[in-house]
Amino acid sequence: MNTCSYNAYNPDVCFQKNVLPVFVSKCSMSGCHNSIDKVADYDFTNYEGIMKGVTANHPMLSDVYRSIRGNNPKMPVGGKLTTK
């Protein structure tokens, strides 16, 4: 069974395989953006919670993007978001 949610703009990206694991491992640890703590009212453990901080059709204009990749990235705490 294929559980990937593909996007017409980025058909090679699977949310469940490529996006969600990054948010879960880098943003949703204890005291951060998880379902219990919800820092800044964000829960990055699921699609709905992540999309709350993403501007639909314009992700680079979103609060989430500016926090991790903008001119003055402030997340994640302790360093730049990397693929490793």
C-alpha atoms as an extended CHARMM CRD file, in Angstrom:
* protein
*
        84  EXT
         1         1  MET       CA              0.0000000000        0.0000000000        0.0000000000  PROA      1               0.0000000000
         2         2  ASN       CA              1.3880000000        3.4000000000       -0.9890000000  PROA      2               0.0000000000
         3         3  THR       CA              0.9500000000        5.9600000000        1.7810000000  PROA      3               0.0000000000
         4         4  CYS       CA              2.7560000000        8.8190000000        0.1010000000  PROA      4               0.0000000000
         5         5  SER       CA              1.0500000000       12.1420000000       -0.4840000000  PROA      5               0.0000000000
         6         6  TYR       CA              2.5650000000       13.4690000000       -3.6780000000  PROA      6               0.0000000000
         7         7  ASN       CA              2.3710000000       17.1090000000       -4.6490000000  PROA      7               0.0000000000
         8         8  ALA       CA              1.7910000000       18.2950000000       -8.2130000000  PROA      8               0.0000000000
         9         9  TYR       CA              4.6150000000       20.8480000000       -7.8200000000  PROA      9               0.0000000000
        10        10  ASN       CA              7.1310000000       18.3380000000       -6.4380000000  PROA      10              0.0000000000
        11        11  PRO       CA              6.0250000000       14.8880000000       -7.6110000000  PROA      11              0.0000000000
        12        12  ASP       CA              9.2620000000       13.2310000000       -6.4390000000  PROA      12              0.0000000000
        13        13  VAL       CA              8.7330000000       14.2800000000       -2.8110000000  PROA      13              0.0000000000
        14        14  CYS       CA              6.7410000000       12.0650000000       -0.5040000000  PROA      14              0.0000000000
        15        15  PHE       CA              5.5820000000       13.8830000000        2.6310000000  PROA      15              0.0000000000
        16        16  GLN       CA              5.6410000000       10.7590000000        4.8140000000  PROA      16              0.0000000000
        17        17  LYS       CA              9.0650000000        9.6210000000        3.5930000000  PROA      17              0.0000000000
        18        18  ASN       CA             10.9130000000       12.8840000000        2.8820000000  PROA      18              0.0000000000
        19        19  VAL       CA              9.3830000000       15.6950000000        4.9420000000  PROA      19              0.0000000000
        20        20  LEU       CA              7.7530000000       14.3270000000        8.1010000000  PROA      20              0.0000000000
        21        21  PRO       CA             10.8630000000       12.4620000000        9.3450000000  PROA      21              0.0000000000
        22        22  VAL       CA             12.8930000000       15.7030000000        9.2560000000  PROA      22              0.0000000000
        23        23  PHE       CA             10.3300000000       17.5910000000       11.3220000000  PROA      23              0.0000000000
        24        24  VAL       CA              9.9300000000       14.7240000000       13.7720000000  PROA      24              0.0000000000
        25        25  SER       CA             13.6670000000       14.2050000000       14.3080000000  PROA      25              0.0000000000
        26        26  LYS       CA             14.7280000000       17.8650000000       14.3020000000  PROA      26              0.0000000000
        27        27  CYS       CA             11.7390000000       19.8130000000       15.6320000000  PROA      27              0.0000000000
        28        28  SER       CA              9.4670000000       17.7010000000       17.8010000000  PROA      28              0.0000000000
        29        29  MET       CA             11.6710000000       16.5950000000       20.6770000000  PROA      29              0.0000000000
        30        30  SER       CA             10.6470000000       17.1790000000       24.2880000000  PROA      30              0.0000000000
        31        31  GLY       CA             10.1940000000       20.8620000000       25.0510000000  PROA      31              0.0000000000
        32        32  CYS       CA              9.7290000000       21.8420000000       21.4160000000  PROA      32              0.0000000000
        33        33  HSD       CA              7.0940000000       21.4810000000       18.6920000000  PROA      33              0.0000000000
        34        34  ASN       CA              5.4470000000       18.2070000000       19.7140000000  PROA      34              0.0000000000
        35        35  SER       CA              1.8780000000       17.2470000000       20.5790000000  PROA      35              0.0000000000
        36        36  ILE       CA              2.4410000000       17.8830000000       24.2970000000  PROA      36              0.0000000000
        37        37  ASP       CA              4.5870000000       21.0270000000       24.4530000000  PROA      37              0.0000000000
        38        38  LYS       CA              3.4550000000       22.7860000000       21.2420000000  PROA      38              0.0000000000
        39        39  VAL       CA              5.9640000000       25.6250000000       21.5140000000  PROA      39              0.0000000000
        40        40  ALA       CA              4.5540000000       28.6630000000       19.6550000000  PROA      40              0.0000000000
        41        41  ASP       CA              1.3990000000       26.5260000000       19.2570000000  PROA      41              0.0000000000
        42        42  TYR       CA              3.0930000000       24.2780000000       16.6610000000  PROA      42              0.0000000000
        43        43  ASP       CA              2.8960000000       20.4810000000       16.6530000000  PROA      43              0.0000000000
        44        44  PHE       CA              5.3070000000       19.1710000000       14.0260000000  PROA      44              0.0000000000
        45        45  THR       CA              4.4810000000       15.4870000000       14.5380000000  PROA      45              0.0000000000
        46        46  ASN       CA              1.8380000000       15.3830000000       11.8000000000  PROA      46              0.0000000000
        47        47  TYR       CA              0.8000000000       16.9240000000        8.4980000000  PROA      47              0.0000000000
        48        48  GLU       CA             -1.8620000000       19.2040000000        9.9520000000  PROA      48              0.0000000000
        49        49  GLY       CA              0.4920000000       20.5940000000       12.5820000000  PROA      49              0.0000000000
        50        50  ILE       CA              3.2520000000       21.2800000000       10.0680000000  PROA      50              0.0000000000
        51        51  MET       CA              0.8940000000       22.9030000000        7.5890000000  PROA      51              0.0000000000
        52        52  LYS       CA             -0.3230000000       25.2750000000       10.3150000000  PROA      52              0.0000000000
        53        53  GLY       CA              3.0230000000       27.0560000000        9.9120000000  PROA      53              0.0000000000
        54        54  VAL       CA              3.3330000000       26.7440000000        6.1370000000  PROA      54              0.0000000000
        55        55  THR       CA              1.8080000000       29.1440000000        3.6260000000  PROA      55              0.0000000000
        56        56  ALA       CA             -0.1100000000       27.0120000000        1.1220000000  PROA      56              0.0000000000
        57        57  ASN       CA              1.2920000000       27.2650000000       -2.4210000000  PROA      57              0.0000000000
        58        58  HSD       CA              4.0340000000       29.6100000000       -1.1500000000  PROA      58              0.0000000000
        59        59  PRO       CA              6.0820000000       27.6290000000        1.3950000000  PROA      59              0.0000000000
        60        60  MET       CA              9.0980000000       29.9400000000        1.1240000000  PROA      60              0.0000000000
        61        61  LEU       CA              6.9610000000       32.7840000000        2.4910000000  PROA      61              0.0000000000
        62        62  SER       CA              5.8780000000       30.7740000000        5.5290000000  PROA      62              0.0000000000
        63        63  ASP       CA              6.8660000000       31.2380000000        9.1530000000  PROA      63              0.0000000000
        64        64  VAL       CA              8.3390000000       27.7410000000        9.2310000000  PROA      64              0.0000000000
        65        65  TYR       CA             10.5800000000       28.3420000000        6.2090000000  PROA      65              0.0000000000
        66        66  ARG       CA             11.8060000000       31.7030000000        7.4780000000  PROA      66              0.0000000000
        67        67  SER       CA             12.6040000000       30.1430000000       10.8560000000  PROA      67              0.0000000000
        68        68  ILE       CA             14.7950000000       27.4210000000        9.3730000000  PROA      68              0.0000000000
        69        69  ARG       CA             16.1480000000       28.9210000000        6.1430000000  PROA      69              0.0000000000
        70        70  GLY       CA             15.4500000000       32.6460000000        6.0790000000  PROA      70              0.0000000000
        71        71  ASN       CA             17.9260000000       35.5050000000        6.4220000000  PROA      71              0.0000000000
        72        72  ASN       CA             18.2180000000       34.9450000000       10.1810000000  PROA      72              0.0000000000
        73        73  PRO       CA             17.3430000000       31.2970000000       10.8450000000  PROA      73              0.0000000000
        74        74  LYS       CA             16.5360000000       30.6820000000       14.5030000000  PROA      74              0.0000000000
        75        75  MET       CA             15.5730000000       27.0340000000       14.3110000000  PROA      75              0.0000000000
        76        76  PRO       CA             16.4290000000       24.4020000000       15.1450000000  PROA      76              0.0000000000
        77        77  VAL       CA             17.8410000000       25.4320000000       18.4840000000  PROA      77              0.0000000000
        78        78  GLY       CA             21.5520000000       24.7350000000       18.6110000000  PROA      78              0.0000000000
        79        79  GLY       CA             22.3160000000       24.8990000000       14.9290000000  PROA      79              0.0000000000
        80        80  LYS       CA             21.4060000000       24.9670000000       11.2860000000  PROA      80              0.0000000000
        81        81  LEU       CA             18.9790000000       22.4000000000        9.9090000000  PROA      81              0.0000000000
        82        82  THR       CA             20.9530000000       19.8480000000        7.9080000000  PROA      82              0.0000000000
        83        83  THR       CA             20.2040000000       16.6120000000        6.0970000000  PROA      83              0.0000000000
        84        84  LYS       CA             22.3260000000       14.6460000000        8.5550000000  PROA      84              0.0000000000
